């Protein structure tokens, strides 16, 4: 769990039509945390702050992590993901 996963902590390098993603601020990663919270935080941050393009990216994020959860056999994704998005949205709105 990154615990601070948002659009400002992702670096994207585009070269020769290929995308390379890197996470920054990874000193706080906890391998025992709930990855779903990070997904919810990233989704809300991107869709709220980047508006239209954020919604397009948000669809990709959801699909990618739904596939990831399926591979893990994680059956709690839907419930936990919605809770994580609500918590992150409240944080963004309360602390702009």
Phi and psi in radians as a Rosetta constraint file:
Dihedral C 1 N 2 CA 2 C 2 CIRCULARHARMONIC -1.356 0.35
Dihedral N 2 CA 2 C 2 N 3 CIRCULARHARMONIC -0.668 0.35
Dihedral C 2 N 3 CA 3 C 3 CIRCULARHARMONIC 1.243 0.35
Dihedral N 3 CA 3 C 3 N 4 CIRCULARHARMONIC 0.064 0.35
Dihedral C 3 N 4 CA 4 C 4 CIRCULARHARMONIC -2.702 0.35
Dihedral N 4 CA 4 C 4 N 5 CIRCULARHARMONIC 0.730 0.35
Dihedral C 4 N 5 CA 5 C 5 CIRCULARHARMONIC -1.465 0.35
Dihedral N 5 CA 5 C 5 N 6 CIRCULARHARMONIC 1.921 0.35
Dihedral C 5 N 6 CA 6 C 6 CIRCULARHARMONIC -2.547 0.35
Dihedral N 6 CA 6 C 6 N 7 CIRCULARHARMONIC 3.074 0.35
Dihedral C 6 N 7 CA 7 C 7 CIRCULARHARMONIC -1.088 0.35
Dihedral N 7 CA 7 C 7 N 8 CIRCULARHARMONIC -0.412 0.35
Dihedral C 7 N 8 CA 8 C 8 CIRCULARHARMONIC -1.394 0.35
Dihedral N 8 CA 8 C 8 N 9 CIRCULARHARMONIC -0.117 0.35
Dihedral C 8 N 9 CA 9 C 9 CIRCULARHARMONIC -1.895 0.35
Dihedral N 9 CA 9 C 9 N 10 CIRCULARHARMONIC 0.303 0.35
Dihedral C 9 N 10 CA 10 C 10 CIRCULARHARMONIC -2.177 0.35
Dihedral N 10 CA 10 C 10 N 11 CIRCULARHARMONIC 2.227 0.35
Dihedral C 10 N 11 CA 11 C 11 CIRCULARHARMONIC -1.861 0.35
Dihedral N 11 CA 11 C 11 N 12 CIRCULARHARMONIC 2.346 0.35
Dihedral C 11 N 12 CA 12 C 12 CIRCULARHARMONIC -2.127 0.35
Dihedral N 12 CA 12 C 12 N 13 CIRCULARHARMONIC 2.220 0.35
Dihedral C 12 N 13 CA 13 C 13 CIRCULARHARMONIC -2.010 0.35
Dihedral N 13 CA 13 C 13 N 14 CIRCULARHARMONIC 2.205 0.35
Dihedral C 13 N 14 CA 14 C 14 CIRCULARHARMONIC -1.948 0.35
Dihedral N 14 CA 14 C 14 N 15 CIRCULARHARMONIC 2.109 0.35
Dihedral C 14 N 15 CA 15 C 15 CIRCULARHARMONIC -2.547 0.35
Dihedral N 15 CA 15 C 15 N 16 CIRCULARHARMONIC 2.194 0.35
Dihedral C 15 N 16 CA 16 C 16 CIRCULARHARMONIC 0.958 0.35
Dihedral N 16 CA 16 C 16 N 17 CIRCULARHARMONIC 0.727 0.35
Dihedral C 16 N 17 CA 17 C 17 CIRCULARHARMONIC 1.144 0.35
Dihedral N 17 CA 17 C 17 N 18 CIRCULARHARMONIC 0.343 0.35
Dihedral C 17 N 18 CA 18 C 18 CIRCULARHARMONIC -2.052 0.35
Dihedral N 18 CA 18 C 18 N 19 CIRCULARHARMONIC 2.522 0.35
Dihedral C 18 N 19 CA 19 C 19 CIRCULARHARMONIC -1.866 0.35
Dihedral N 19 CA 19 C 19 N 20 CIRCULARHARMONIC 2.333 0.35
Dihedral C 19 N 20 CA 20 C 20 CIRCULARHARMONIC -2.134 0.35
Dihedral N 20 CA 20 C 20 N 21 CIRCULARHARMONIC 2.125 0.35
Dihedral C 20 N 21 CA 21 C 21 CIRCULARHARMONIC -1.877 0.35
Dihedral N 21 CA 21 C 21 N 22 CIRCULARHARMONIC 2.414 0.35
Dihedral C 21 N 22 CA 22 C 22 CIRCULARHARMONIC -2.353 0.35
Dihedral N 22 CA 22 C 22 N 23 CIRCULARHARMONIC 2.390 0.35
Dihedral C 22 N 23 CA 23 C 23 CIRCULARHARMONIC -1.558 0.35
Dihedral N 23 CA 23 C 23 N 24 CIRCULARHARMONIC 2.414 0.35
Dihedral C 23 N 24 CA 24 C 24 CIRCULARHARMONIC -1.978 0.35
Dihedral N 24 CA 24 C 24 N 25 CIRCULARHARMONIC 2.990 0.35
Dihedral C 24 N 25 CA 25 C 25 CIRCULARHARMONIC 1.071 0.35
Dihedral N 25 CA 25 C 25 N 26 CIRCULARHARMONIC 0.747 0.35
Dihedral C 25 N 26 CA 26 C 26 CIRCULARHARMONIC -1.579 0.35
Dihedral N 26 CA 26 C 26 N 27 CIRCULARHARMONIC 0.079 0.35
Dihedral C 26 N 27 CA 27 C 27 CIRCULARHARMONIC -1.131 0.35
Dihedral N 27 CA 27 C 27 N 28 CIRCULARHARMONIC -0.282 0.35
Dihedral C 27 N 28 CA 28 C 28 CIRCULARHARMONIC -1.726 0.35
Dihedral N 28 CA 28 C 28 N 29 CIRCULARHARMONIC 0.161 0.35
Dihedral C 28 N 29 CA 29 C 29 CIRCULARHARMONIC -1.164 0.35
Dihedral N 29 CA 29 C 29 N 30 CIRCULARHARMONIC 2.328 0.35
Dihedral C 29 N 30 CA 30 C 30 CIRCULARHARMONIC -2.136 0.35
Dihedral N 30 CA 30 C 30 N 31 CIRCULARHARMONIC 1.968 0.35
Dihedral C 30 N 31 CA 31 C 31 CIRCULARHARMONIC -1.191 0.35
Dihedral N 31 CA 31 C 31 N 32 CIRCULARHARMONIC -0.190 0.35
Dihedral C 31 N 32 CA 32 C 32 CIRCULARHARMONIC -1.811 0.35
Dihedral N 32 CA 32 C 32 N 33 CIRCULARHARMONIC 0.081 0.35
Dihedral C 32 N 33 CA 33 C 33 CIRCULARHARMONIC -1.404 0.35
Dihedral N 33 CA 33 C 33 N 34 CIRCULARHARMONIC -3.139 0.35
Dihedral C 33 N 34 CA 34 C 34 CIRCULARHARMONIC -1.652 0.35
Dihedral N 34 CA 34 C 34 N 35 CIRCULARHARMONIC 1.922 0.35
Dihedral C 34 N 35 CA 35 C 35 CIRCULARHARMONIC -1.086 0.35
Dihedral N 35 CA 35 C 35 N 36 CIRCULARHARMONIC -0.412 0.35
Dihedral C 35 N 36 CA 36 C 36 CIRCULARHARMONIC -1.138 0.35
Dihedral N 36 CA 36 C 36 N 37 CIRCULARHARMONIC -0.600 0.35
Dihedral C 36 N 37 CA 37 C 37 CIRCULARHARMONIC -1.074 0.35
Dihedral N 37 CA 37 C 37 N 38 CIRCULARHARMONIC -0.753 0.35
Dihedral C 37 N 38 CA 38 C 38 CIRCULARHARMONIC -1.075 0.35
Dihedral N 38 CA 38 C 38 N 39 CIRCULARHARMONIC -0.739 0.35
Dihedral C 38 N 39 CA 39 C 39 CIRCULARHARMONIC -1.085 0.35
Dihedral N 39 CA 39 C 39 N 40 CIRCULARHARMONIC -0.793 0.35
Dihedral C 39 N 40 CA 40 C 40 CIRCULARHARMONIC -1.074 0.35
Dihedral N 40 CA 40 C 40 N 41 CIRCULARHARMONIC -0.749 0.35
Dihedral C 40 N 41 CA 41 C 41 CIRCULARHARMONIC -1.120 0.35
Dihedral N 41 CA 41 C 41 N 42 CIRCULARHARMONIC -0.784 0.35
Dihedral C 41 N 42 CA 42 C 42 CIRCULARHARMONIC -1.115 0.35
Dihedral N 42 CA 42 C 42 N 43 CIRCULARHARMONIC -0.770 0.35
Dihedral C 42 N 43 CA 43 C 43 CIRCULARHARMONIC -1.057 0.35
Dihedral N 43 CA 43 C 43 N 44 CIRCULARHARMONIC -0.863 0.35
Dihedral C 43 N 44 CA 44 C 44 CIRCULARHARMONIC -1.121 0.35
Dihedral N 44 CA 44 C 44 N 45 CIRCULARHARMONIC -0.783 0.35
Dihedral C 44 N 45 CA 45 C 45 CIRCULARHARMONIC -1.019 0.35
Dihedral N 45 CA 45 C 45 N 46 CIRCULARHARMONIC -0.848 0.35
Dihedral C 45 N 46 CA 46 C 46 CIRCULARHARMONIC -1.196 0.35
Dihedral N 46 CA 46 C 46 N 47 CIRCULARHARMONIC -0.822 0.35
Dihedral C 46 N 47 CA 47 C 47 CIRCULARHARMONIC -1.232 0.35
Dihedral N 47 CA 47 C 47 N 48 CIRCULARHARMONIC -0.534 0.35
Dihedral C 47 N 48 CA 48 C 48 CIRCULARHARMONIC -1.373 0.35
Dihedral N 48 CA 48 C 48 N 49 CIRCULARHARMONIC -0.794 0.35
Dihedral C 48 N 49 CA 49 C 49 CIRCULARHARMONIC -1.490 0.35
Dihedral N 49 CA 49 C 49 N 50 CIRCULARHARMONIC -0.513 0.35
Dihedral C 49 N 50 CA 50 C 50 CIRCULARHARMONIC -1.782 0.35
Dihedral N 50 CA 50 C 50 N 51 CIRCULARHARMONIC 0.018 0.35
Dihedral C 50 N 51 CA 51 C 51 CIRCULARHARMONIC 0.873 0.35
Dihedral N 51 CA 51 C 51 N 52 CIRCULARHARMONIC -2.047 0.35
Dihedral C 51 N 52 CA 52 C 52 CIRCULARHARMONIC -1.066 0.35
Dihedral N 52 CA 52 C 52 N 53 CIRCULARHARMONIC -0.888 0.35
Dihedral C 52 N 53 CA 53 C 53 CIRCULARHARMONIC -1.152 0.35
Dihedral N 53 CA 53 C 53 N 54 CIRCULARHARMONIC -0.538 0.35
Dihedral C 53 N 54 CA 54 C 54 CIRCULARHARMONIC -1.108 0.35
Dihedral N 54 CA 54 C 54 N 55 CIRCULARHARMONIC -0.612 0.35
Dihedral C 54 N 55 CA 55 C 55 CIRCULARHARMONIC -1.166 0.35
Dihedral N 55 CA 55 C 55 N 56 CIRCULARHARMONIC -0.658 0.35
Dihedral C 55 N 56 CA 56 C 56 CIRCULARHARMONIC -1.143 0.35
Dihedral N 56 CA 56 C 56 N 57 CIRCULARHARMONIC -0.801 0.35
Dihedral C 56 N 57 CA 57 C 57 CIRCULARHARMONIC -1.126 0.35
Dihedral N 57 CA 57 C 57 N 58 CIRCULARHARMONIC -0.668 0.35
Dihedral C 57 N 58 CA 58 C 58 CIRCULARHARMONIC -1.040 0.35
Dihedral N 58 CA 58 C 58 N 59 CIRCULARHARMONIC -0.685 0.35
Dihedral C 58 N 59 CA 59 C 59 CIRCULARHARMONIC -1.089 0.35
Dihedral N 59 CA 59 C 59 N 60 CIRCULARHARMONIC -0.730 0.35
Dihedral C 59 N 60 CA 60 C 60 CIRCULARHARMONIC -1.119 0.35
Dihedral N 60 CA 60 C 60 N 61 CIRCULARHARMONIC -0.758 0.35
Dihedral C 60 N 61 CA 61 C 61 CIRCULARHARMONIC -1.042 0.35
Dihedral N 61 CA 61 C 61 N 62 CIRCULARHARMONIC -0.828 0.35
Dihedral C 61 N 62 CA 62 C 62 CIRCULARHARMONIC -1.065 0.35
Dihedral N 62 CA 62 C 62 N 63 CIRCULARHARMONIC -0.777 0.35
Dihedral C 62 N 63 CA 63 C 63 CIRCULARHARMONIC -1.105 0.35
Dihedral N 63 CA 63 C 63 N 64 CIRCULARHARMONIC -0.812 0.35
Dihedral C 63 N 64 CA 64 C 64 CIRCULARHARMONIC -1.015 0.35
Dihedral N 64 CA 64 C 64 N 65 CIRCULARHARMONIC -0.833 0.35
Dihedral C 64 N 65 CA 65 C 65 CIRCULARHARMONIC -1.374 0.35
Dihedral N 65 CA 65 C 65 N 66 CIRCULARHARMONIC -0.409 0.35
Dihedral C 65 N 66 CA 66 C 66 CIRCULARHARMONIC -1.148 0.35
Dihedral N 66 CA 66 C 66 N 67 CIRCULARHARMONIC -0.746 0.35
Dihedral C 66 N 67 CA 67 C 67 CIRCULARHARMONIC -1.091 0.35
Dihedral N 67 CA 67 C 67 N 68 CIRCULARHARMONIC -0.723 0.35
Dihedral C 67 N 68 CA 68 C 68 CIRCULARHARMONIC -1.070 0.35
Dihedral N 68 CA 68 C 68 N 69 CIRCULARHARMONIC -0.795 0.35
Dihedral C 68 N 69 CA 69 C 69 CIRCULARHARMONIC -1.115 0.35
Dihedral N 69 CA 69 C 69 N 70 CIRCULARHARMONIC -0.681 0.35
Dihedral C 69 N 70 CA 70 C 70 CIRCULARHARMONIC -1.063 0.35
Dihedral N 70 CA 70 C 70 N 71 CIRCULARHARMONIC -0.739 0.35
Dihedral C 70 N 71 CA 71 C 71 CIRCULARHARMONIC -1.103 0.35
Dihedral N 71 CA 71 C 71 N 72 CIRCULARHARMONIC -0.590 0.35
Dihedral C 71 N 72 CA 72 C 72 CIRCULARHARMONIC -1.391 0.35
Dihedral N 72 CA 72 C 72 N 73 CIRCULARHARMONIC -0.260 0.35
Dihedral C 72 N 73 CA 73 C 73 CIRCULARHARMONIC 1.326 0.35
Dihedral N 73 CA 73 C 73 N 74 CIRCULARHARMONIC 0.414 0.35
Dihedral C 73 N 74 CA 74 C 74 CIRCULARHARMONIC -1.384 0.35
Dihedral N 74 CA 74 C 74 N 75 CIRCULARHARMONIC 1.925 0.35
Dihedral C 74 N 75 CA 75 C 75 CIRCULARHARMONIC -1.622 0.35
Dihedral N 75 CA 75 C 75 N 76 CIRCULARHARMONIC -0.009 0.35
Dihedral C 75 N 76 CA 76 C 76 CIRCULARHARMONIC -1.716 0.35
Dihedral N 76 CA 76 C 76 N 77 CIRCULARHARMONIC 0.032 0.35
Dihedral C 76 N 77 CA 77 C 77 CIRCULARHARMONIC -0.940 0.35
Dihedral N 77 CA 77 C 77 N 78 CIRCULARHARMONIC -0.928 0.35
Dihedral C 77 N 78 CA 78 C 78 CIRCULARHARMONIC -1.005 0.35
Dihedral N 78 CA 78 C 78 N 79 CIRCULARHARMONIC -0.883 0.35
Dihedral C 78 N 79 CA 79 C 79 CIRCULARHARMONIC -1.135 0.35
Dihedral N 79 CA 79 C 79 N 80 CIRCULARHARMONIC -0.852 0.35
Dihedral C 79 N 80 CA 80 C 80 CIRCULARHARMONIC -1.179 0.35
Dihedral N 80 CA 80 C 80 N 81 CIRCULARHARMONIC -0.638 0.35
Dihedral C 80 N 81 CA 81 C 81 CIRCULARHARMONIC -1.132 0.35
Dihedral N 81 CA 81 C 81 N 82 CIRCULARHARMONIC -0.776 0.35
Dihedral C 81 N 82 CA 82 C 82 CIRCULARHARMONIC -1.112 0.35
Dihedral N 82 CA 82 C 82 N 83 CIRCULARHARMONIC -0.701 0.35
Dihedral C 82 N 83 CA 83 C 83 CIRCULARHARMONIC -1.121 0.35
Dihedral N 83 CA 83 C 83 N 84 CIRCULARHARMONIC -0.728 0.35
Dihedral C 83 N 84 CA 84 C 84 CIRCULARHARMONIC -1.119 0.35
Dihedral N 84 CA 84 C 84 N 85 CIRCULARHARMONIC -0.733 0.35
Dihedral C 84 N 85 CA 85 C 85 CIRCULARHARMONIC -1.121 0.35
Dihedral N 85 CA 85 C 85 N 86 CIRCULARHARMONIC -0.735 0.35
Dihedral C 85 N 86 CA 86 C 86 CIRCULARHARMONIC -1.084 0.35
Dihedral N 86 CA 86 C 86 N 87 CIRCULARHARMONIC -0.788 0.35
Dihedral C 86 N 87 CA 87 C 87 CIRCULARHARMONIC -1.081 0.35
Dihedral N 87 CA 87 C 87 N 88 CIRCULARHARMONIC -0.761 0.35
Dihedral C 87 N 88 CA 88 C 88 CIRCULARHARMONIC -1.200 0.35
Dihedral N 88 CA 88 C 88 N 89 CIRCULARHARMONIC -0.664 0.35
Dihedral C 88 N 89 CA 89 C 89 CIRCULARHARMONIC -1.112 0.35
Dihedral N 89 CA 89 C 89 N 90 CIRCULARHARMONIC -0.730 0.35
Dihedral C 89 N 90 CA 90 C 90 CIRCULARHARMONIC -1.075 0.35
Dihedral N 90 CA 90 C 90 N 91 CIRCULARHARMONIC -0.720 0.35
Dihedral C 90 N 91 CA 91 C 91 CIRCULARHARMONIC -1.088 0.35
Dihedral N 91 CA 91 C 91 N 92 CIRCULARHARMONIC -0.766 0.35
Dihedral C 91 N 92 CA 92 C 92 CIRCULARHARMONIC -1.150 0.35
Dihedral N 92 CA 92 C 92 N 93 CIRCULARHARMONIC -0.759 0.35
Dihedral C 92 N 93 CA 93 C 93 CIRCULARHARMONIC -1.246 0.35
Dihedral N 93 CA 93 C 93 N 94 CIRCULARHARMONIC -0.652 0.35
Dihedral C 93 N 94 CA 94 C 94 CIRCULARHARMONIC -1.337 0.35
Dihedral N 94 CA 94 C 94 N 95 CIRCULARHARMONIC -0.472 0.35
Dihedral C 94 N 95 CA 95 C 95 CIRCULARHARMONIC -2.236 0.35
Dihedral N 95 CA 95 C 95 N 96 CIRCULARHARMONIC 1.233 0.35
